[in-house]
Amino acid sequence: MHEILRHVGAAGRVLDLGCSTGSYRHQDFSFTTVRVDLDAVRIAPGVAFVQADASRLPFRAGAFDAVVCNHSLEHFVGLDAALAEIGRVLKPGGCVFVSVPDASAFSDRLFRWLSGGGIHVNAFVDVAQLIGAIERHTGARHVATRPLYASFCFANPHNRTARAPRRFWIIAGGREGFLRVGTWVLRRMDRAFGTRLSVYGWALFFGPVAEAVREDGWSNVCVRCGAGHPAEELVPGRWNMYQCPTCGARNIFTQDV
């Protein structure tokens, strides 16, 4: 998403939609961030938060230079209405970033099984169909797709506010050491056998994005915070481990393919 955010001016506004506590560090940018979620959450000082339904946004038409939907569309009841609202509040010539899980991938299937059905009410399996729907409703043209890798960070105890369901025993309760080794093994299996066990989904870019978007997948995804980083920006150390630049957690390094 930073390919979009880096080019929003100081006078601009960005809507972070369905974001819980936030999809990015607002203090890294000079524009105004407005975070929206259906549930009331505690937000860091210096950023606006509005509790609202994505299908009924309380903003005027053309209010935002960009809209970020980071791992949120799969949660929206009334998806078409929400996409129409995104198109309404987006400025003409604005940009949209969307990331969603591939519902046919192992990671999303595991998430839904572990959570007893989960909270993903929209199952995306055809990325071309999703791109077409976003283009129709927002008027923003699709310009790039980046494949996303899984880190199963949803299972990490650092990201849970409630006791894990009993089924979590199968992944050692989501302990970081298990997730660290497990993600590395799945990536190795994918490369050896052509499987898709470590795939998460897609990151989609729409509108006049001011910089080129790399469309190669970043296989180094943190098991704690879920941030992905290009392999060339990381420095693996002893035991081929690297420290996540975002949260500091240790992960096993893999080369991007």
N, C-alpha and C positions, 0 to 999 in steps of 0.2 A: 504493500500500500504506500510505502514511502516514496515510490516513484511519482505518485500523485501529490502527496502531502508536501514534498520539498518545494513545490512550485506554486503553492497557494500563498498569496501575498499577505502582508500584515493586516490589511483591512478586510481580508476574507473570512468566511465562516465555513466550518466543516461540521456535518452532522454525523455523529458516531452512533449508529442505530442498532438497538438490541445488543448493547455492549457490556452490560453489567457494570463493572467498575472502570472499564475503558479498554479500547483496542490498541492504544499507543500512548506514549508519554507526551501529554499536551505541552509540558514545559519545554520540550525540544523545538517547539514551533511558535511563531509570533502571531499566527491567526487565532481567531476565536473558535474554540471547540464547544459544541453543544452535545452532551451525551444524553441519549434517550433509552429507557428500558421500561418494560411493562411492570417490573417490580422495583420498589424503592430500595436503593442501595446507598451505602455511604461512599461519597466521592471526595477525593482530595481537594483541598482548597484551591481556588483559582480557576475552576472550570464549572460551567453551567450544567445542571442536571435537570431533566424534565421527565416526570413519570407519565408515560403515554403509551397508547396502543399504536403499533406501526401502521395500522390500516386507517387511523384517524389522527394524523399529526397536527398539533396545534400551532402551525407555522404558516406564514403567508407564502404564496406561490413565488418561486424563484429566490428563496431566502438563502440558499447554500451554494457555495462554489463547488463543493464536492460532498459525496455521501459515501460513508464507509459502512459496509455490512460484513463484519468479520465474524464468521461462524455464527450467523444469526438467522439467515433465511430459512434454514431447516426447522427453526422453532416457531415460525410465524403462522398462526391460524389465519386463513384468509390471505393467502400469498399474493393473488392477483391484486387485491385491494392495497396491500402493502407496497407492491411494485408501482402501482399507479400513484400512490402518495409520494414515493421517492421521486418519480418523474415530475410531479407537481411542484415539490419544494426545491428541485434542482434548477439552478440557473441555466438558461440556454447556453450551450457550450461548456457546461460543467462536466465533471468526471465522476465516475462511480467505481468503487472497488468492492468486489464480492468474493468471499471464500466460503466454500461449502464442502461437506464430506460427500464422497462417492458411496451411496448406500449399498452398492454391490461389493464394496471392498471389505476385507477381513476386519479392519479396524472399526468401521461403523457397525458391522454385524456384531462384533464383540461388545461394543459399547451398549447396543440395544439389548443384548442378552444379559449382560452383567447388571443392567439397571432395570431389568424386568419389563422391557418395552421401550424405556427411555423417553426422552422429551423431544425427539426428532419427529415432528408431525409431517414433514415433507421429505420424501425419499427421492433424492436426485440420482438418477442412473444414466441419463442421457444429457451430456453437457451441451450438445448443440441445441437441444430443445430448451434448456435453461437460458442459454445465451439469447436465443430468439425471443423468449418471453421478456427478458430484461430490456432488450433493444426496443421491443414494441411499446412497452409501458413507459420507458424513460426517454426515448428518443436519442439516447447516447449509443454511438456505434462501438461494437466490440473491437478492441485493438490487440489484445494479447491474452494468452492463457498460460499459466505456470502450473505444472503438476505439484502437488503437495505430498510430502511424506508424513507418516504417522510416527508419533513418539509415545502414544498412549498416556499422555500427561493427565488425561481426565481421571486416571486411576491413582495418580500420585497423592498420597495423604496431604501434601502441602496445598492441594487444590480442593480438598473436600471440607465441607462445613458440618457434615453429619457422619454418623457411623456408616462404614461401608456395608453394603448388602453381603449376606453370607457367601454368595457366589464368588466374591473377590478372592477367596482362598486359592482359586485356580491360577491366579497371577500373583501369588505370595502377598496378597493384600495391597498390591501396588507399590511395594517398596522400591526405592530408586535403583538399588543394585540389580534387582530382577528386571526392571524396565530397561535399564542401561544395556544389560547383556542381551535381553530379548529382542530389542530393536536392532541391535547389531547382527544377531543371528538371522532375523527375517530379511535384512538387506542382503546378507551374503546368500541366502537361499534364492532370493529374487534374481540375483546376478548369475547364479550357477544353473538355475532351472527355468528361468523365464517366468516365474510366478509374479503375483502382485500383492504379496502378503504385507509389504511395508507401505503400500499406497494409502494415502488419506483421502485426497480429493483434488479440488482445483481452486486456484486463485485467478479471478477474472478481472480484466481492466477494460473500462469503457470510457469513451470520450477522447478529447484531444490531450492525451497524456504527453507532457512536455519532454520526457526523456524516454529513451529506448528501454523496453521492458525485457529482461532476460527471460527466456521461456524454457530454460533448462531447470530441472528439478534440483533442489538443495536437500541432500540426504541427511545432513547434520541438523537434526531437530531436537531441541532440548527436552529431556524427559521430565523436567520440572515446570518450565514456563511455556514450552511449546514453540519458542522462537526458532526460526530456521535461519541458517547463515551459509553463504557460499563457502566451499571448502578452502578456497584460496585466501579467505580472510581469517582463517583459524590457524592456530599454532599448536599442533599436537605435541604432547610431552611424553613423560614416562608412561609405559604401557599403552601407548597410542591414545591417550586421553587428552581432551581439551576442556577448557573452562568456558561455559556459556558466557558470551559478552553481555547478555541481557540480565541474567540473574545470578551467575556465578556457579551454577551446578556443574558437576563433572559428568562428561559424556564420552562415549567411545567414538573416535573419529573414523569417518569413512570418506573415501574419494567420491566426488560427484561423477556421474556417468552421463 
